[in-house]
Amino acid sequence: MTKKTSTRTLLIGAVAGLGVILLPAPANAETEVDEPATFTSAFTVMATPDNVVNPEGVATPGQEGATGSFTFRINSDLEIICYDIRLEGVSGDYQSPAKTATHIHQAAAGQPGPPRIAFPNPAPVGDGPRTSSGCLQGPFTTGVMANGADTGDGFSLAAIEANPAGFAADSHTVDFVAGVVRGQLNPAPAGGVDTGAGGTAGTTGQTDAAAIAIGAVAVAGLAAGAGIVLHRRRHADAR
């Protein structure tokens, strides 16, 4: 996979009510790795400005007309998350109290929440589309400290698989510090194979209409020519 990343710069912004301390990321921060052979789950996000909330949970719309497409493929056994991110209609430089301005937050729809993973900001900064892709392996860090610990400290990708609706992806700019776009994670099952969350594609927990909607989001969020292949997770009690 071709990796498109931007320089990881600590971008400091004043976010009212966040109540965090900024410290250098620890030495055991996430590392860029090659894509694994298999994934335990996959998720897509269609991020829009109307979903943005500030740290107090107040609706704070992002940039009008901007959109974000996020695709995440996870191998929670290896703590690896692969990402394909595309922002369109976004202007201005990035700004965030975290070490980058593009994140997965542990936050339900309409609610604020701490960043758990910080991704390289999509590039280039300009009028055209911005993209970023690659794979990161934990332990994860964000550069944001809360209650004496980095908000990525101890975070496991299994938490996303257990409750994807409780996580949101977003990006932040100098003009839209609360978020330029945001959207909740949606499971992207493929081929009728069990995902890491324990479900089977197109069956349990989904109506036909929901399955069609999720499939449409998955197609829109995938990079051109990319596909998602999910392999059945082997639990100890199934051996």
Backbone as JSON, one array per atom type, in Angstrom:
{
  "sequence": "MTKKTSTRTLLIGAVAGLGVILLPAPANAETEVDEPATFTSAFTVMATPDNVVNPEGVATPGQEGATGSFTFRINSDLEIICYDIRLEGVSGDYQSPAKTATHIHQAAAGQPGPPRIAFPNPAPVGDGPRTSSGCLQGPFTTGVMANGADTGDGFSLAAIEANPAGFAADSHTVDFVAGVVRGQLNPAPAGGVDTGAGGTAGTTGQTDAAAIAIGAVAVAGLAAGAGIVLHRRRHADAR",
  "N": [[0.84, -1.18, 0.0], [0.54, 2.2, -0.82], [1.78, 4.75, 1.14], [0.54, 7.76, 2.33], [1.48, 10.31, 4.08], [1.64, 12.97, 6.45], [3.9, 15.33, 7.99], [4.34, 14.74, 11.39], [3.32, 16.95, 13.53], [3.23, 18.74, 16.57], [0.38, 20.36, 17.18], [-0.84, 23.08, 18.7], [-3.76, 24.12, 20.2], [-6.28, 26.23, 21.62], [-8.78, 24.79, 23.31], [-11.8, 25.21, 24.56], [-12.73, 24.2, 27.77], [-11.6, 21.65, 27.6], [-9.55, 20.83, 29.32], [-6.9, 19.65, 29.5], [-3.46, 18.55, 29.58], [-0.55, 19.18, 27.75], [1.99, 17.09, 26.75], [5.21, 15.76, 25.71], [5.03, 12.97, 23.46], [5.21, 9.61, 24.69], [8.01, 7.26, 24.54], [7.16, 4.8, 23.66], [5.27, 5.08, 21.67], [2.76, 4.55, 19.08], [3.64, 2.69, 16.12], [4.48, 2.87, 12.64], [3.53, 0.35, 10.45], [3.65, -2.51, 8.2], [0.85, -3.61, 6.22], [-1.21, -6.07, 7.69], [-1.79, -9.62, 7.04], [-4.39, -10.45, 7.48], [-7.6, -9.3, 8.73], [-9.6, -8.51, 11.6], [-11.86, -7.01, 11.71], [-13.72, -4.32, 10.12], [-14.38, -0.87, 9.38], [-16.3, 1.99, 8.4], [-16.56, 5.52, 7.86], [-18.58, 8.27, 7.21], [-17.99, 11.45, 7.3], [-19.3, 14.57, 8.3], [-19.89, 18.15, 8.45], [-22.08, 18.85, 10.09], [-22.22, 17.1, 12.2], [-20.47, 17.77, 14.17], [-19.48, 18.44, 17.52], [-18.73, 20.51, 20.38], [-16.3, 20.47, 23.17], [-18.06, 20.57, 25.31], [-20.26, 19.27, 24.46], [-21.98, 20.69, 22.87], [-23.63, 21.41, 19.86], [-21.59, 22.3, 17.21], [-21.18, 23.35, 14.32], [-19.02, 22.31, 11.62], [-16.94, 23.05, 8.79], [-18.81, 24.35, 6.19], [-19.99, 22.39, 3.54], [-17.8, 20.7, 3.54], [-16.43, 17.37, 3.52], [-15.7, 14.11, 4.83], [-14.11, 11.01, 4.36], [-13.55, 8.01, 5.87], [-11.86, 4.98, 6.18], [-11.37, 2.15, 8.09], [-9.44, -0.64, 8.89], [-9.05, -3.37, 10.96], [-6.87, -5.35, 12.91], [-7.27, -6.75, 15.71], [-5.99, -8.62, 17.24], [-3.32, -8.23, 16.79], [-3.14, -5.62, 17.43], [-3.26, -3.68, 15.36], [-4.16, -1.06, 13.23], [-5.32, -0.16, 10.12], [-5.63, 2.54, 7.85], [-7.5, 4.63, 5.65], [-7.93, 7.77, 4.63], [-9.8, 10.53, 3.52], [-10.24, 13.87, 2.89], [-12.39, 16.42, 1.76], [-13.14, 19.64, 0.41], [-12.13, 21.07, 2.51], [-10.53, 23.76, 4.1], [-7.66, 25.7, 5.1], [-5.1, 25.36, 7.69], [-4.2, 22.64, 9.92], [-5.23, 22.2, 13.37], [-4.92, 21.33, 16.73], [-5.05, 20.19, 20.14], [-3.88, 17.76, 20.4], [-1.25, 15.51, 19.19], [-1.5, 15.22, 16.47], [-4.07, 16.32, 14.18], [-6.14, 14.69, 13.45], [-8.34, 12.18, 14.26], [-9.5, 9.22, 16.09], [-12.1, 9.33, 18.3], [-13.31, 8.34, 21.49], [-16.46, 8.44, 21.66], [-19.92, 8.8, 21.7], [-22.61, 9.38, 19.33], [-23.26, 12.82, 18.98], [-22.03, 13.44, 21.33], [-19.2, 14.55, 23.32], [-15.79, 13.35, 23.62], [-12.72, 11.71, 24.59], [-9.73, 11.74, 22.52], [-8.49, 8.69, 21.16], [-6.84, 7.52, 19.28], [-4.4, 8.95, 17.21], [-4.02, 10.03, 13.96], [-1.84, 10.43, 11.07], [-2.09, 13.63, 9.58], [-4.23, 14.21, 6.8], [-2.93, 15.07, 3.57], [-2.11, 17.07, 0.62], [-2.06, 20.28, 2.4], [-4.33, 22.49, 1.21], [-6.4, 23.55, -1.56], [-7.41, 21.32, -2.81], [-8.37, 17.75, -2.67], [-7.47, 16.03, 0.36], [-5.42, 13.46, 1.52], [-4.63, 10.48, 3.39], [-2.97, 7.53, 4.29], [-2.2, 4.26, 5.61], [-0.75, 2.07, 8.13], [-0.99, 1.56, 11.61], [0.49, 0.41, 14.62], [-0.29, -0.42, 17.94], [1.22, 0.06, 21.26], [-1.01, 2.91, 21.62], [-0.8, 6.49, 21.38], [-1.78, 9.88, 22.03], [-0.86, 12.36, 22.72], [-2.33, 13.98, 24.3], [-3.05, 14.69, 27.61], [-4.91, 13.44, 30.32], [-6.2, 13.25, 33.54], [-3.67, 12.53, 34.42], [-2.64, 10.76, 32.56], [-1.85, 9.74, 29.18], [-4.4, 10.01, 26.72], [-4.56, 7.88, 25.02], [-3.41, 5.83, 26.37], [-3.24, 2.5, 27.29], [-5.34, 1.84, 25.63], [-7.26, -0.39, 23.67], [-7.82, -1.9, 20.51], [-9.87, -3.69, 20.48], [-11.93, -2.55, 21.87], [-13.18, -0.85, 20.08], [-14.24, -2.72, 18.3], [-16.06, -3.94, 19.97], [-17.97, -1.97, 20.44], [-18.66, -0.12, 18.13], [-20.35, 2.08, 17.58], [-19.87, 3.77, 19.62], [-17.72, 5.32, 18.99], [-16.07, 7.94, 17.19], [-14.84, 9.53, 14.23], [-12.75, 12.24, 13.27], [-11.53, 15.49, 12.15], [-9.54, 18.43, 12.7], [-9.29, 21.96, 12.29], [-7.66, 25.22, 12.01], [-9.67, 27.11, 11.81], [-11.86, 25.7, 12.56], [-11.82, 24.48, 15.26], [-13.14, 22.79, 17.02], [-13.84, 20.81, 15.31], [-13.71, 20.0, 11.9], [-15.05, 18.21, 10.3], [-17.05, 15.37, 11.22], [-17.89, 11.99, 12.11], [-19.68, 8.97, 12.96], [-18.41, 5.62, 13.6], [-19.12, 2.91, 11.45], [-19.86, -0.53, 11.14], [-18.36, -2.56, 8.62], [-19.12, -5.17, 7.22], [-18.1, -7.97, 5.2], [-18.66, -10.32, 2.64], [-20.1, -12.19, 4.15], [-18.72, -13.13, 6.37], [-17.73, -13.79, 9.73], [-17.16, -10.98, 11.83], [-14.76, -9.24, 13.9], [-16.28, -8.24, 15.93], [-18.07, -10.16, 16.47], [-20.35, -10.57, 14.98], [-22.29, -11.63, 12.09], [-22.01, -11.04, 8.7], [-24.62, -9.17, 7.27], [-26.65, -10.37, 8.73], [-27.34, -11.0, 11.9], [-28.47, -8.44, 14.04], [-28.93, -6.49, 12.14], [-31.18, -4.87, 9.97], [-32.49, -5.47, 6.68], [-32.52, -3.04, 5.3], [-30.76, -1.5, 6.8], [-28.43, -2.93, 6.41], [-28.03, -2.52, 3.69], [-27.63, 0.23, 3.68], [-25.27, 0.5, 5.2], [-23.56, -0.92, 3.55], [-23.49, 0.79, 1.35], [-22.21, 3.0, 2.44], [-19.76, 1.84, 2.99], [-18.76, 1.3, 0.42], [-18.51, 3.9, -0.55], [-16.58, 4.86, 1.15], [-14.22, 3.48, 0.7], [-10.92, 3.42, -0.64], [-10.01, 3.91, -4.08], [-10.04, 0.92, -5.86], [-9.44, -0.57, -3.64], [-10.14, -3.25, -1.38], [-12.04, -4.94, 1.19], [-11.23, -7.61, 3.2], [-12.34, -9.88, 5.4], [-11.48, -12.09, 7.95], [-12.5, -14.99, 9.65], [-12.5, -14.77, 13.1], [-10.58, -16.56, 15.4], [-11.46, -17.85, 18.32], [-10.46, -18.86, 21.62], [-12.22, -20.66, 22.79], [-13.3, -21.95, 20.64], [-11.59, -23.68, 19.55]],
  "CA": [[0.0, 0.0, 0.0], [1.27, 3.45, -0.82], [1.46, 5.51, 2.32], [0.57, 9.19, 2.16], [1.44, 10.85, 5.42], [2.18, 14.3, 6.65], [4.78, 15.43, 9.13], [3.59, 14.72, 12.64], [3.7, 18.13, 14.27], [2.35, 19.04, 17.68], [-0.37, 21.57, 16.87], [-1.45, 23.46, 19.96], [-4.9, 25.04, 20.06], [-7.06, 26.41, 22.84], [-10.09, 24.18, 23.2], [-12.46, 25.56, 25.81], [-13.32, 23.13, 28.57], [-10.99, 20.34, 27.4], [-8.9, 20.52, 30.57], [-5.84, 18.68, 29.29], [-2.08, 19.02, 29.61], [0.18, 18.69, 26.6], [3.33, 16.62, 27.04], [5.77, 14.98, 24.61], [4.56, 11.59, 23.4], [6.19, 8.67, 25.24], [8.86, 6.56, 23.57], [6.51, 3.6, 23.16], [4.13, 5.47, 20.85], [2.45, 3.66, 17.97], [4.62, 2.64, 15.05], [3.96, 2.57, 11.31], [3.86, -1.03, 10.1], [3.05, -3.0, 6.97], [-0.5, -4.13, 6.35], [-1.22, -7.49, 8.03], [-2.41, -10.5, 6.05], [-5.81, -10.6, 7.78], [-8.23, -8.32, 9.62], [-10.7, -9.05, 12.41], [-13.04, -6.18, 11.5], [-13.52, -3.13, 9.29], [-15.36, 0.16, 9.66], [-16.26, 3.17, 7.55], [-17.14, 6.75, 8.42], [-18.85, 9.4, 6.34], [-17.95, 12.57, 8.24], [-19.88, 15.8, 7.79], [-19.76, 19.24, 9.42], [-23.23, 18.97, 10.99], [-22.09, 16.16, 13.32], [-19.44, 18.23, 15.1], [-19.85, 19.02, 18.82], [-17.56, 21.0, 21.11], [-16.01, 19.65, 24.35], [-19.2, 20.55, 26.24], [-21.35, 18.53, 23.83], [-22.86, 21.62, 22.16], [-23.47, 21.34, 18.41], [-20.71, 23.36, 16.71], [-20.96, 22.88, 12.94], [-17.73, 22.51, 11.0], [-16.9, 23.85, 7.55], [-19.91, 24.06, 5.27], [-19.62, 21.75, 2.28], [-16.69, 19.77, 3.7], [-16.76, 15.96, 3.77], [-14.59, 13.24, 5.17], [-14.32, 9.58, 4.18], [-12.57, 7.25, 6.65], [-11.97, 3.52, 6.2], [-10.47, 1.54, 9.07], [-9.37, -2.1, 8.93], [-8.44, -3.66, 12.26], [-6.49, -6.66, 13.42], [-7.18, -6.48, 17.14], [-5.05, -9.57, 17.84], [-1.99, -7.63, 16.66], [-3.28, -4.19, 17.75], [-2.92, -2.92, 14.16], [-5.27, -0.42, 12.53], [-4.97, 0.43, 8.84], [-6.55, 3.65, 7.62], [-7.54, 5.39, 4.4], [-8.69, 8.97, 4.98], [-9.89, 11.52, 2.44], [-11.01, 15.07, 3.22], [-12.65, 17.28, 0.61], [-13.81, 20.88, 0.76], [-11.55, 21.58, 3.75], [-9.53, 24.8, 3.88], [-6.92, 26.09, 6.3], [-4.19, 24.4, 8.29], [-4.72, 21.84, 11.02], [-4.95, 22.65, 14.73], [-5.47, 20.44, 17.75], [-4.17, 20.01, 21.29], [-3.21, 16.46, 20.26], [-0.03, 15.57, 18.38], [-2.01, 15.49, 15.12], [-5.42, 16.89, 14.25], [-7.07, 13.72, 12.85], [-8.43, 11.24, 15.38], [-10.67, 8.47, 16.53], [-12.48, 9.68, 19.67], [-14.3, 7.48, 22.14], [-17.58, 9.37, 21.83], [-21.16, 8.44, 21.02], [-23.15, 10.45, 18.48], [-23.71, 14.0, 19.7], [-21.34, 13.57, 22.61], [-17.75, 14.71, 23.25], [-15.04, 12.25, 24.19], [-11.27, 11.86, 24.41], [-9.11, 11.03, 21.4], [-7.81, 7.43, 21.52], [-5.8, 7.29, 18.27], [-4.09, 10.11, 16.38], [-3.52, 9.62, 12.65], [-1.2, 11.49, 10.28], [-3.07, 14.5, 8.93], [-4.28, 14.12, 5.34], [-2.15, 16.1, 2.88], [-1.48, 18.32, 1.09], [-2.93, 21.36, 2.82], [-4.61, 23.31, 0.03], [-7.8, 23.58, -1.98], [-7.83, 20.03, -3.35], [-8.55, 16.68, -1.7], [-6.36, 15.68, 1.24], [-5.49, 12.02, 1.78], [-3.64, 9.86, 4.27], [-3.21, 6.09, 4.4], [-1.11, 3.5, 6.22], [-1.13, 1.18, 9.21], [-0.35, 1.85, 12.89], [0.41, -0.65, 15.63], [-0.2, 0.08, 19.31], [0.35, 0.94, 22.04], [-1.33, 4.18, 20.98], [-0.7, 7.72, 22.15], [-2.38, 11.03, 21.36], [-0.23, 13.61, 23.14], [-3.26, 14.67, 25.2], [-3.03, 14.1, 28.95], [-6.09, 13.63, 31.15], [-6.07, 12.47, 34.77], [-2.31, 12.07, 34.59], [-2.24, 9.74, 31.57], [-2.19, 10.0, 27.79], [-5.73, 9.47, 26.46], [-4.42, 6.62, 24.29], [-2.75, 4.86, 27.23], [-4.02, 1.3, 27.61], [-6.46, 1.63, 24.73], [-7.2, -1.58, 22.82], [-8.72, -1.87, 19.36], [-11.03, -4.53, 20.77], [-13.0, -1.68, 22.35], [-13.91, -0.4, 18.89], [-15.0, -3.87, 17.79], [-17.16, -4.24, 20.9], [-18.99, -0.93, 20.42], [-18.25, 0.89, 17.14], [-21.19, 3.27, 17.65], [-19.34, 4.62, 20.68], [-16.5, 5.96, 18.52], [-16.23, 8.87, 16.08], [-13.62, 10.0, 13.57], [-12.86, 13.64, 12.9], [-10.31, 16.25, 11.92], [-9.69, 19.77, 13.26], [-8.5, 22.99, 11.61], [-7.52, 26.47, 12.76], [-10.95, 27.82, 11.81], [-12.89, 24.82, 13.13], [-11.03, 23.74, 16.25], [-13.98, 21.71, 17.56], [-13.89, 19.78, 14.29], [-14.15, 20.47, 10.59], [-16.05, 17.19, 9.98], [-17.07, 14.28, 12.18], [-18.88, 10.95, 11.84], [-19.57, 7.75, 13.79], [-17.95, 4.41, 12.93], [-20.11, 1.92, 11.04], [-19.25, -1.79, 10.72], [-18.37, -2.82, 7.18], [-18.94, -6.6, 7.0], [-17.92, -8.35, 3.79], [-18.62, -11.72, 2.26], [-20.78, -13.09, 5.06], [-17.76, -13.72, 7.29], [-17.79, -13.21, 11.06], [-16.23, -9.91, 12.13], [-14.19, -9.3, 15.24], [-17.3, -7.89, 16.9], [-18.86, -11.35, 16.74], [-21.53, -10.64, 14.13], [-22.15, -12.21, 10.76], [-22.4, -10.03, 7.71], [-25.95, -9.2, 6.68], [-27.63, -11.14, 9.48], [-27.66, -10.59, 13.25], [-28.33, -7.06, 14.44], [-29.13, -5.55, 11.04], [-32.29, -5.07, 9.04], [-32.01, -5.43, 5.3], [-32.28, -1.65, 4.93], [-29.52, -1.05, 7.46], [-27.3, -3.59, 5.75], [-27.81, -1.84, 2.41], [-27.07, 1.56, 3.96], [-23.88, 0.33, 5.62], [-22.8, -1.31, 2.37], [-23.28, 1.98, 0.53], [-21.18, 3.8, 3.1], [-18.49, 1.15, 2.83], [-18.27, 1.51, -0.93], [-18.1, 5.29, -0.7], [-15.41, 5.17, 1.96], [-13.02, 2.74, 0.32], [-10.05, 4.02, -1.66], [-10.21, 3.27, -5.38], [-9.34, -0.33, -6.08], [-9.17, -1.28, -2.4], [-11.21, -4.09, -0.91], [-11.92, -5.38, 2.57], [-11.36, -9.04, 3.38], [-12.39, -10.19, 6.82], [-11.28, -13.49, 8.23], [-13.14, -15.39, 10.89], [-11.62, -14.72, 14.26], [-10.53, -17.85, 16.09], [-11.43, -17.68, 19.77], [-9.92, -20.03, 22.31], [-13.27, -21.66, 23.07], [-13.74, -22.58, 19.39], [-10.52, -24.57, 19.08]],
  "C": [[0.87, 1.23, 0.0], [0.83, 4.27, 0.37], [1.6, 7.0, 2.04], [0.43, 9.8, 3.54], [2.01, 12.25, 5.44], [3.07, 14.31, 7.86], [3.96, 15.51, 10.4], [4.06, 15.86, 13.53], [2.72, 18.34, 15.4], [1.68, 20.37, 17.41], [-1.17, 21.94, 18.1], [-2.57, 24.44, 19.71], [-5.64, 25.13, 21.37], [-8.44, 25.85, 22.6], [-10.79, 24.37, 24.53], [-13.03, 24.33, 26.48], [-12.66, 21.79, 28.42], [-10.24, 19.89, 28.63], [-7.82, 19.48, 30.44], [-4.49, 19.36, 29.38], [-1.35, 18.39, 28.45], [1.6, 18.32, 27.01], [3.87, 15.88, 25.84], [5.26, 13.54, 24.64], [5.62, 10.65, 23.95], [6.91, 7.89, 24.16], [8.16, 5.35, 22.97], [5.26, 3.92, 22.34], [3.95, 4.5, 19.7], [3.5, 3.77, 16.87], [3.92, 2.35, 13.73], [4.45, 1.19, 10.91], [3.23, -1.37, 8.76], [1.65, -3.54, 7.25], [-0.45, -5.61, 6.69], [-1.95, -8.31, 6.98], [-3.91, -10.61, 6.25], [-6.28, -9.48, 8.7], [-9.36, -8.99, 10.4], [-11.97, -8.23, 12.25], [-12.69, -5.02, 10.58], [-14.67, -2.17, 9.53], [-15.2, 1.31, 8.67], [-16.93, 4.34, 8.28], [-17.38, 7.72, 7.27], [-19.02, 10.61, 7.24], [-18.46, 13.84, 7.58], [-19.79, 16.9, 8.85], [-20.89, 19.31, 10.44], [-23.16, 18.03, 12.18], [-21.11, 16.63, 14.39], [-20.06, 18.79, 16.38], [-18.59, 19.52, 19.5], [-17.34, 20.18, 22.38], [-17.11, 19.62, 25.4], [-20.4, 19.8, 25.66], [-22.34, 19.42, 23.1], [-22.58, 21.52, 20.66], [-22.7, 22.57, 17.92], [-20.34, 23.02, 15.28], [-19.58, 23.23, 12.41], [-17.87, 23.29, 9.7], [-18.0, 23.42, 6.59], [-19.39, 23.48, 3.96], [-18.47, 20.77, 2.38], [-17.2, 18.35, 3.93], [-15.5, 15.19, 4.12], [-14.98, 11.79, 4.99], [-13.19, 8.84, 4.88], [-12.86, 5.76, 6.49], [-10.93, 2.97, 7.16], [-10.57, 0.02, 8.97], [-8.52, -2.48, 10.14], [-8.06, -5.12, 12.37], [-6.24, -6.47, 14.91], [-6.27, -7.47, 17.86], [-3.64, -8.99, 17.85], [-1.98, -6.16, 17.07], [-2.8, -3.31, 16.58], [-4.2, -2.34, 13.56], [-4.72, 0.21, 11.25], [-6.05, 1.45, 8.47], [-6.39, 4.21, 6.21], [-8.47, 6.56, 4.66], [-8.65, 9.94, 3.81], [-10.78, 12.67, 2.9], [-11.18, 15.9, 1.96], [-13.4, 18.52, 1.07], [-13.31, 21.49, 2.05], [-10.49, 22.61, 3.42], [-8.82, 25.1, 5.2], [-6.05, 24.98, 6.84], [-4.87, 23.66, 9.43], [-4.4, 22.51, 12.36], [-5.66, 21.74, 15.71], [-4.53, 20.42, 18.94], [-3.46, 18.65, 21.27], [-2.0, 16.6, 19.35], [-0.32, 15.63, 16.89], [-3.45, 15.97, 15.29], [-6.48, 15.96, 13.68], [-7.13, 12.5, 13.77], [-9.61, 10.26, 15.26], [-10.88, 8.85, 17.99], [-13.4, 8.59, 20.21], [-15.46, 8.39, 22.53], [-18.78, 8.89, 21.04], [-21.65, 9.63, 20.19], [-23.66, 11.6, 19.33], [-23.03, 14.25, 21.01], [-19.85, 13.82, 22.39], [-17.06, 13.49, 23.85], [-13.57, 12.38, 23.85], [-10.77, 11.18, 23.14], [-8.41, 9.78, 21.91], [-6.69, 7.1, 20.56], [-5.64, 8.55, 17.46], [-3.45, 9.63, 15.08], [-2.76, 10.76, 11.97], [-2.25, 12.32, 9.55], [-3.05, 14.31, 7.41], [-3.59, 15.33, 4.69], [-2.44, 16.01, 1.37], [-2.51, 19.31, 1.58], [-3.1, 22.3, 1.64], [-6.07, 23.21, -0.33], [-8.3, 22.22, -2.46], [-8.06, 18.99, -2.26], [-7.27, 16.44, -0.88], [-6.5, 14.21, 1.59], [-4.37, 11.57, 2.71], [-3.97, 8.38, 4.36], [-1.99, 5.4, 4.99], [-1.65, 2.59, 7.29], [-0.33, 1.55, 10.46], [-0.53, 0.68, 13.83], [0.6, -0.04, 17.01], [0.98, -0.5, 20.06], [0.21, 2.32, 21.43], [-1.16, 5.35, 21.94], [-1.29, 8.85, 21.33], [-1.65, 12.34, 21.65], [-1.12, 14.44, 24.03], [-3.26, 13.94, 26.54], [-4.31, 14.44, 29.7], [-5.98, 12.71, 32.35], [-4.7, 11.81, 34.89], [-1.84, 11.04, 33.58], [-2.61, 10.21, 30.17], [-3.54, 9.33, 27.5], [-5.71, 8.21, 25.6], [-3.87, 5.5, 25.16], [-3.68, 3.71, 27.58], [-5.17, 1.03, 26.67], [-6.23, 0.42, 23.84], [-8.21, -1.46, 21.69], [-9.95, -2.75, 19.56], [-12.21, -3.7, 21.28], [-13.82, -1.14, 21.19], [-14.78, -1.52, 18.36], [-16.2, -4.17, 18.67], [-18.29, -3.22, 20.81], [-18.61, 0.17, 19.43], [-19.08, 2.16, 17.2], [-20.72, 4.24, 18.73], [-18.07, 5.34, 20.28], [-16.79, 6.83, 17.3], [-14.87, 9.23, 15.52], [-13.82, 11.45, 13.16], [-11.51, 14.23, 12.55], [-10.59, 17.69, 12.32], [-8.79, 20.75, 12.51], [-8.48, 24.27, 12.44], [-8.84, 27.24, 12.83], [-12.08, 27.01, 12.42], [-12.2, 23.89, 14.12], [-11.84, 22.61, 16.87], [-14.07, 20.54, 16.59], [-14.38, 20.35, 12.98], [-15.19, 19.53, 10.02], [-15.97, 16.11, 11.05], [-18.12, 13.27, 11.75], [-18.62, 9.73, 12.69], [-19.06, 6.58, 12.95], [-19.12, 3.49, 12.65], [-19.41, 0.64, 10.64], [-19.38, -1.98, 9.22], [-18.12, -4.3, 6.93], [-18.83, -6.91, 5.52], [-17.96, -9.85, 3.64], [-19.28, -12.69, 3.22], [-19.87, -13.76, 6.05], [-17.85, -13.03, 8.63], [-16.76, -12.1, 11.22], [-15.72, -10.07, 13.54], [-15.21, -8.96, 16.31], [-18.25, -9.06, 17.17], [-20.1, -11.5, 15.89], [-21.24, -11.3, 12.81], [-22.72, -11.25, 9.75], [-23.81, -10.26, 7.22], [-26.96, -9.99, 7.46], [-27.9, -10.46, 10.82], [-27.47, -9.1, 13.44], [-28.54, -6.05, 13.32], [-30.42, -5.89, 10.31], [-31.71, -5.02, 7.64], [-31.68, -4.0, 4.89], [-30.99, -1.14, 5.54], [-28.31, -1.66, 6.79], [-26.98, -2.91, 4.42], [-27.16, -0.49, 2.65], [-25.61, 1.46, 4.34], [-23.02, -0.06, 4.42], [-22.51, -0.12, 1.48], [-22.2, 2.86, 1.12], [-19.82, 3.17, 2.9], [-17.9, 1.4, 1.45], [-17.76, 2.93, -1.1], [-16.8, 5.57, 0.03], [-14.14, 4.49, 1.52], [-12.23, 3.49, -0.73], [-10.24, 3.24, -2.95], [-9.38, 2.02, -5.49], [-9.08, -1.12, -4.83], [-10.37, -2.12, -2.04], [-10.98, -4.46, 0.53], [-12.15, -6.87, 2.61], [-11.29, -9.33, 4.86], [-12.28, -11.69, 7.0], [-11.87, -13.83, 9.58], [-12.12, -15.42, 12.02], [-11.71, -16.04, 15.01], [-10.39, -17.6, 17.59], [-10.97, -18.99, 20.42], [-10.97, -21.1, 22.52], [-13.77, -22.35, 21.83], [-12.7, -23.56, 18.85], [-10.84, -26.02, 19.4]]
}
